[in-house]
Amino acid sequence: MIALLLISLAVAFYVFGFPMVLTVLALVSRKPYPSSCADGLPQSPANWPLVSVLVPISGRAETLPAKLTNLTAVTYPSHRLEVLLVLDGPVTGLREAFSKYRAGVECPLPLKIVQCARVGKNSALNDGVRRASGDILLFTDADALLAPDAVTHLVAAIFPEDIGGGCGRHRIRTSKGAQSIYWDLEAKIKSAEMRLLGKVTASYGTLMAVKRCWFKPIPPGVTDDHFLALSIVAQGVRFIYTEQAVADLEKPSRNPADEIRRRRRIVCQSLYCLSLWGDLLHPGRWGWFAVCLWSHKLLRRLAPLFFIFIFFSSLVLGLQGSLTGWLIFCAMTVGTGISALSLGMLMVSKRLHRLLRPPAYFLAGNLGMLIGLIDFMRGRRVIRW
């Protein structure tokens, strides 16, 4: 019990202290942050790469007018831009969305519609790539609004020959809160990885670009953005992150129940993705990249298990007369109780003091991760969502 408690505590502290450890390592390495700018592209826009923008849509088209209007406003030359709407199954309100878009802009972009059966996002994206003409495949969600220069910065960032793809910065449009804190932390991790490794271990699907020559078809049951990032690194080129390419998004989770469902799906899919690229977890072959991948994408997914181990091992030690065991058990009980109470209040009423929102979403996220881990161990594969 003592060994189990100490190991679980060590892993838990390491997982949540990893961003700080990574930042320190990046500073100690004294490597400059790889910069990117539009000056890296050919001087004449006529020679810029043709970019195929793939926008996956499923269910309803309510965010489509704003998305298309947003793409019309990007500064990347329109004659070097191709927009493909990848429809995963029937989409309601599509005709109305097109009419609203065309009525709101002077020069609508030409659109290519890729209609698929309800096969799941990954298979639909593969179909979209087969229909695309661009040298660069840019993936962006229908509810993500890009900064005007986001496409230019991202294309410029991945233009060098040793880079196969990259992602931009994911930013929450709404006021600061628990979810904004999480995504800001993710951005800091990616920035530190860029300084230490010159590449990143994960991607944002809200704004991601891949050179066609390095694209691999996305299998069902994985997170598409993570799969593409790892597949590019496994091929011997870099997948990078650039802060200059920004995509604004509303809160990914509308409420705690949505956060649990979302985490469950992502953890199940990302663990399956890691199983397909297990060689990248070998430190002897991939060095610090493997260490970061273990820390950021595997051990963090297992964190709920270590919390359970800490809870029960400290309880057993406390019952055996250990004061330290009792103190740890009481701290875990109080913390879990506050988080559970905050989560319950937030699910009943959207109004909750801002100081209680982080523990509520922390518990919701860990519950989702635990269920997703169980799903993965049972062999469940999430194809459509």
Secondary structure, 3 states (H helix, E strand, C coil): CHHHHHHHHHHHHHHHHHHHHHHHHHHHHCCCCCCCCHHHCCCCHHHCCCEEEEEEEEEECCCHHHHHHHHHCCCCCHHHEEEEEEEEEEEECHHHHHHHHHHHCCCCCCEEEEEECCCCHHHHHHHHHHHCCCCEEEEECCCCEECCCHHHHHHHHCCCCCEEEEEEEEEECCCCCHHHHHHHHHHHHHHHHHHHHCCCCCCCCCEEEEEHHHCCCCCCCCCHHHHHHHHHHHCCCEEEEEEEEEEEECCCCCCHHHHHHHHHHHHHHHHHHHHHCHHHHCHHHHCHHHHHHHHHHHHCCCHHHHHHHHHHHHHHHHHCCCHHHHHHHHHHHHHHHHHHHHHHHHHHCCCCCCCCHHHHHHHHHHHHHHHHHHHHHCCCCCCCC
